[in-house]
Amino acid sequence: MAPYNAHDLRHTNAPRLMSIGISAKVVSERLDHSNISITLDTYFHVLQDAQKEAAEKIDNFFSSTK
């Protein structure tokens, strides 16, 4: 396997940052994207996973308070 290059590291770093709650705006700035839409278009799947997790946590919270 070839060593990782800078592009590979960016594509590993960005989703991990967003998955731990770092805002897409901050990630976009760290990656030096000219527009947040570039970040969102590239890494939107991470945000979808976060939304699903949030919905499950909210559901669990309300289910346990009944």
Phi and psi in degrees as a GROMACS rama.xvg file:
@    title "Ramachandran Plot"
@    xaxis  label "Phi"
@    yaxis  label "Psi"
@TYPE xy
-73.2177  151.37  ALA-2
-63.746  154.43  PRO-3
-67.6151  146.017  TYR-4
-108.299  176.502  ASN-5
-59.3799  -38.2872  ALA-6
-62.9896  -43.936  HIS-7
-60.6563  -41.44  ASP-8
-66.1097  -37.2585  LEU-9
-63.2789  -41.394  ARG-10
-75.5998  -13.0371  HIS-11
-90.4804  -43.3858  THR-12
-66.2067  -47.9437  ASN-13
-59.0292  -51.2721  ALA-14
-64.0307  -34.7325  PRO-15
-66.1405  -40.9013  ARG-16
-61.5695  -46.147  LEU-17
-68.0148  -32.8364  MET-18
-69.6483  -20.2737  SER-19
-99.1278  9.78033  ILE-20
100.502  4.1669  GLY-21
-72.0726  131.479  ILE-22
-64.9409  150.054  SER-23
-59.4016  -32.5012  ALA-24
-63.4503  -45.0921  LYS-25
-65.9732  -43.714  VAL-26
-60.3364  -43.7315  VAL-27
-58.0192  -44.3613  SER-28
-65.8826  -40.8237  GLU-29
-64.5303  -33.0032  ARG-30
-85.2451  -4.00982  LEU-31
61.2034  36.5995  ASP-32
-73.6199  142.486  HIS-33
-72.9154  -17.3193  SER-34
-151.847  140.187  ASN-35
-62.1353  -24.8368  ILE-36
-63.8372  -29.6983  SER-37
-62.8465  -45.1559  ILE-38
-64.3293  -47.0782  THR-39
-65.0595  -40.201  LEU-40
-64.2894  -35.9885  ASP-41
-80.2362  -37.529  THR-42
-119.327  19.8173  TYR-43
-57.5278  -33.0178  PHE-44
-58.295  -31.3099  HIS-45
-66.1994  -41.4389  VAL-46
-67.3884  -35.4084  LEU-47
-63.2113  -42.1886  GLN-48
-62.8436  -39.5031  ASP-49
-66.2782  -38.3687  ALA-50
-64.1982  -41.8041  GLN-51
-62.8459  -44.6344  LYS-52
-62.7151  -41.7933  GLU-53
-63.1071  -43.1076  ALA-54
-61.9767  -40.6334  ALA-55
-64.6381  -41.0887  GLU-56
-65.9407  -40.4733  LYS-57
-65.3313  -43.7024  ILE-58
-60.3608  -45.4801  ASP-59
-61.597  -39.8206  ASN-60
-61.8849  -50.0601  PHE-61
-70.9616  -28.9804  PHE-62
-68.8638  -34.0409  SER-63
-82.5447  -13.7505  SER-64
-95.3144  3.90565  THR-65
